[in-house]
Amino acid sequence: RATIEIMRNMGLVELKEGHHETARQHLVDALQRAESARLPELVGKGHLALGELHAATLFDASGPEEASSDAAACFRQAIAVFSALGVEAECARALRRLGEYHVERGELDEGRQTLLRAAEIFERLNMPGSKGLRNFLRELR
């Protein structure tokens, strides 16, 4: 478990540093290990991290449509895993990120709907960031 978390975190650090290929290698390896070890929460976190990678590399050589499809699919997979596990806080975070991603792509209606779902969970669980999320939603109107 610890090794998987470390690999995923290394991938996220590499992503922040702009080393996309190294990040991808760490993130894919962490996800594969989580799947092999049958650790579903880490599988969800792995999909979320890969979504971040694809979102960050949207305009790389692979082409924006492929990256867009991959990012949204990864975010949705993370949401599905967290929902199935009943891990609402992680599900809300993944919904927020998917909603933000839609807004970044100019898909305002989809982003608004997804962010609204996230905001409802954030508020119900009294999670930090719920006010900021509601303010962001107001600005989208």
Secondary structure, 3 states (H helix, E strand, C coil): CHHHHHHHHHHHHHHHCCCHHHHHHHHHHHHHHHHHCCCHHHHHHHHHHHHHHHHHCCCCCCCHHHHHHHHHHHHHHHHHHHHHHCCHHHHHHHHHHHHHHHHHCCCHHHHHHHHHHHHHHHHHCCCCCHHHHHHHHHHHC
